[in-house]
Amino acid sequence: MTAVRPAVRLRRSLGSMIRRGHPWIYDQALGPVGLAPGTIATIVDERGPVAVAMIDPDGPIRARILDRDPDATLDDAWV
């Protein structure tokens, strides 16, 4: 059974940049996320899911994109 990831909404219109390959999201674009460091979350914008990212709630880079496919399964095969 696959766990449901928490969703984190972009505060700025960066979805198109992420879809084109931008690798991270700064704190101003997400704001407080309320998740533990290292949490894997789905990044969403006004159009829907954008990517899968690892969250750093305290750093200036708030999220690092792991996969631009928001439905990606991050398992041994992915690594």
NUFIPA-705071 format. One line per 10 residues: number of its first residue (from 1); their letters; for each residue x negated, y, z negated of N, C-alpha, C, O. Coordinates in steps of 0.001 Angstrom, whole numbers, plus 500000, padded with zeros to 6 digits. Layout:
<sites>
NUM = a = X:Y:Z:X:Y:Z:X:Y:Z:X:Y:Z; ...
</sites>
This chain:
<sites>
1 = mtavrpavrl = 499159:498814:500000:500000:500000:500000:499116:501247:500000:498156:501324:499233; 499426:502204:500839:498649:503424:500954:499186:504484:500000:500391:504730:499942; 498283:505106:499257:498690:506162:498342:499035:507424:499130:498441:507704:500171; 499993:508169:498621:500374:509435:499243:499403:510503:498759:499164:510646:497560; 498851:511244:499699:497923:512318:499350:498689:513573:498962:499769:513837:499490; 498125:514351:498032:498727:515661:497767:498531:516560:498982:497566:516405:499730; 499443:517487:499170:499349:518444:500275:498916:519796:499735:499379:520230:498680; 498024:520459:500463:497551:521786:500111:497844:522692:501303:497428:522406:502426; 498559:523781:501053:498979:524673:502137:497984:525811:502339:497540:526453:501387; 497652:526039:503596:496790:527170:503946:497519:528484:503696:498698:528615:504026
11 = rrslgsmirr = 496830:529444:503121:497391:530779:502914:497115:531673:504103:497751:532715:504259; 496183:531281:504933:495839:532045:506134:496052:531153:507345:496085:529927:507231; 496192:531770:508484:496438:531038:509719:495118:530497:510285:494532:531086:511193; 494668:529381:509738:493407:528776:510149:493594:527408:510787:492616:526771:511179; 494820:526953:510896:495085:525621:511424:494460:525385:512782:493916:524310:513033; 494528:526378:513670:493963:526187:515011:492443:526059:514954:491862:525289:515718; 491796:526801:514063:490336:526687:513922:489949:525307:513403:488970:524716:513860; 490709:524805:512461:490428:523481:511908:490654:522411:512978:489858:521481:513113; 491728:522548:513726:492008:521590:514797:490891:521574:515842:490654:520546:516477; 490205:522703:516023:489088:522788:516976:487770:522315:516372:486769:522230:517084
21 = ghpwiydqal = 487745:522004:515072:486553:521422:514483:485883:522178:513363:484825:521751:512902; 486452:523297:512894:485823:524021:511781:485762:523097:510561:486774:522485:510220; 484605:522976:509892:484412:521930:508887:484821:522234:507447:484788:521333:506609; 485203:523464:507132:485555:523753:505744:486576:524881:505660:486889:525552:506643; 487092:525063:504416:488072:526118:504158:487617:526865:502910:487416:526266:501853; 487456:528178:503045:487037:528996:501910:488169:529218:500914:489346:529046:501228; 487774:529604:499702:488733:529783:498610:489840:530782:498932:490982:530581:498519; 489529:531856:499661:490553:532857:499977:491652:532283:500871:492777:532783:500864; 491342:531256:501628:492323:530668:502545:493247:529676:501852:494328:529380:502362; 492837:529158:500692:493672:528209:499958:494136:528748:498621:495254:528450:498199
31 = gpvglapgti = 493320:529526:497948:493667:529980:496620:493598:528822:495637:493015:527786:495955; 494180:528973:494446:494149:527893:493458:494887:526663:493982:495986:526773:494526; 494274:525495:493813:494902:524284:494336:495431:523367:493247:496288:522530:493528; 494958:523489:492023:495469:522677:490925:495160:521195:491056:495914:520363:490551; 494063:520849:491725:493674:519453:491882:492272:519243:491323:491481:520184:491248; 491970:518026:490936:490655:517697:490394:489598:517726:491493:489912:517470:492655; 488347:518034:491141:487273:517993:492125:487187:516613:492776:487289:515587:492102; 487000:516605:494090:486887:515353:494817:488202:514750:495271:488209:513721:495947; 489323:515378:494909:490622:514875:495350:490702:514944:496870:490291:515934:497475; 491231:513892:497482:491459:513863:498917:492888:514350:499151:493833:513795:498591
41 = ativdergpv = 493046:515379:499971:494350:515998:500189:494599:516222:501673:493667:516255:502477; 495863:516373:502020:496252:516739:503377:496399:518250:503427:497119:518836:502618; 495726:518876:504365:495824:520324:504568:496989:520566:505528:497076:519935:506581; 497875:521476:505158:499025:521787:506005:499087:523288:506292:498626:524102:505492; 499658:523638:507437:499924:525029:507763:501375:525152:508168:502168:524241:507928; 501733:526280:508787:503128:526520:509148:503649:525529:510191:504860:525364:510339; 502736:524867:510914:503137:523888:511931:503179:522466:511407:503662:521569:512098; 502684:522245:510207:502667:520906:509629:501274:520468:509234:500389:521309:509077; 501052:519154:509067:499749:518641:508661:498666:518973:509676:498894:518920:510885; 497476:519319:509167:496364:519750:510003:495188:518774:509918:494610:518405:510941
51 = avamidpdgp = 494837:518358:508703:493623:517567:508508:493635:516924:507122:494520:517169:506301; 492616:516092:506897:492365:515507:505581:491096:516160:505057:490116:516301:505788; 491116:516560:503784:489959:517250:503216:489697:516798:501789:490584:516286:501106; 488439:517002:501349:488080:516795:499958:488091:518163:499280:487518:519127:499787; 488742:518227:498146:488973:519488:497447:487892:519763:496406:487456:518861:495691; 487470:521019:496336:486605:521525:495264:487318:522742:494697:487170:523841:495232; 488093:522574:493621:488931:523669:493134:488187:524873:492591:488779:525942:492436; 486907:524727:492301:486154:525817:491686:485118:526459:492597:484571:527507:492255; 484837:525865:493733:483783:526362:494604:484278:527378:495612:485479:527470:495866; 483357:528146:496193:483751:529098:497234:484245:528387:498497:485090:528913:499221
61 = irarildrdp = 483712:527190:498754:484269:526356:499820:485259:525434:499124:484872:524455:498485; 486541:525759:499254:487590:525084:498492:487905:523702:499029:488337:522831:498274; 487697:523485:500329:487991:522173:500919:487028:521905:502059:486718:522799:502846; 486555:520666:502145:485684:520225:503232:486464:519225:504066:486938:518210:503557; 486591:519519:505341:487373:518674:506232:486656:517334:506412:485469:517289:506735; 487389:516256:506200:486857:514911:506397:487301:514342:507745:486537:513648:508416; 488535:514638:508132:489062:514127:509397:490144:515078:509884:490983:515524:509101; 490126:515388:511172:491150:516278:511729:492456:515550:512007:493446:516180:512377; 492471:514248:511837:493709:513482:511942:494319:513417:510549:493777:512726:509686; 495429:514112:510299:496001:514133:508954:496515:512773:508492:496770:512580:507304
71 = datlddawv = 496668:511833:509414:497123:510484:509060:495969:509490:508953:496202:508290:508807; 494738:509969:509024:493572:509080:508977:493550:508293:507673:493867:508816:506605; 493169:507031:507785:492971:506180:506616:491487:506203:506296:490659:505770:507098; 491161:506711:505121:489761:506825:504719:489376:505559:503958:489508:505476:502737; 488898:504583:504715:488519:503296:504150:487133:502919:504657:486438:503751:505240; 486724:501662:504438:485403:501220:504868:485219:501385:506382:484143:501781:506830; 486228:501093:507152:486138:501235:508608:485926:502699:509001:485196:502983:509950; 486555:503626:508284:486407:505054:508569:484965:505489:508308:484379:506233:509095; 484401:505017:507195:483037:505395:506836:482076:504867:507874:480869:505076:507761
</sites>
